[in-house]
Amino acid sequence: MIEPGDDLASIIYNNIIDNNIKIDDGDVIAVAQKVISKSENRYRSLDEIVPSEDAKELANQIDKDPQFVQAVLDESAKVLRYRHNVLIVEHKLGFVHANAGIDRSNINQTTNKVLLLPKDPDASAGQIGNFLSDKLKKNISVIVTDTMGRPFRNGIVGFAIGSFNLEVIRDERGKVDLFDKGILNAEGKDVVVIGGGDTAMDCVRTSVRQKANSVKCLYRRDKDNMPGSAREVANAEEEGVEFVWLSSPKEFRGKNKIEKLIVDQIQLGDPDDSGRRRPEIKQGSEFEIKADMVIKALGFDPENLPLLFEAQELQVTKWGTIKTDFDTMETNIKGVFAAGDIVRGASLVVWAIKDGRDAALSIKSYLENIELKKSKVA
């Protein structure tokens, strides 16, 4: 049993030696949070805690001991959620979990005490890691682990709350994984973009800026019938993008990766239901285009959403988009909201962002009204 004041690093080292455990460079030693907290005397007696009025009120709502709730609040930055017998908080260390990690298990049950997390888990890991690295003459890492109850769920999950000599978090802000791996990086490649809308223009001009070797845009109609911005098309042409009008991809070819496209030439036939002349393939007109990267910037149609969501009552338009209240963005199903292209049809991302924000405000208002009704009933 680990007691307050015990030299935990020496205890771990002695056990490694006594049990002939082989430690190599690069090994990671996991140390349970509980033994660190015990050695650092992170015990707190509930008998000595005087709960605040806030703690008493919260304890009454979730059916917990007010002194225990006060202990949780003292270790927390803020309360996030709660319900009967469950209290989810953000710990002062930044972790989100139940009861601020305070534990009553694996300690002396005859005293009314609880065990808190270490004050500085990284410092604790560092003290152990430096000692072991020096004694063992090995480049090792240490993590401090805690087995946290998953908020509002059954089961437990291992969680690292501190570390030494180990990169536990990588800052990926501003990075795109597929770009960094080269998959979406157009530099030095022959790029073909299929489509004629504003998204296609974004793709061809971005490829130019990524220093592509060549950029071609395939569109099945002519320039006069292109849906994208005429100014964007002109700008793209000025930047060196080659537009292959009246063309449609037939086949992608390559071994393990794209190497070329087989393309059909198109001629415009009679107008379709929209009034635009219908693209028709010229028989025997196919040709090849070399390509290292192909980007499909194409239009799309909604799926059968009532079937997909198993909600046959969900109302959709004749185009398959979802019908919503114009002001609240709520569907005909109470409490279900929709926004963006699934309501508007194919549109711009700026409109999707605006719709998403409007829908978020409506959802917030909807939830607040529910809580207001509950409080009135109570």
Buried (B, 14 or more C-beta within 10 A) or exposed (E): EBEEEBEBBEBBBEEBEEEEEEBEEEBEBEBBBBBBBBBBEBBBEBEEBEBBEEBBEBBEEEEBBBBBBBBBBBBBBEBEEBEEEBBBBBBBBEBBBBBBBBBEEEBEEEEBBBBBBBEEBBBBBBBBBBBBBEBBEBEBBBBBBBEBBEBEEEEEEEBBBBBBBBEEEEEEEEEEEEEEEEEBBBEEBBBBBBBBBBBBBBBBBBBBEBEBEBBBBBBBBBEEBBBBEEEBBEBBBEEEBBBBBBBBBEEEEEEEEBBBBEBBBBEBEEEEEEEEBBBBBEEEEBEEBEBBBBBEBEEEEBEEBBEEEEBEEBEBEEEBBBEBEEEBBBBBBEEBBBBBBBBBBBEEEEBBEEBEEBBEEBBEEBEEEEEEEEEEEE
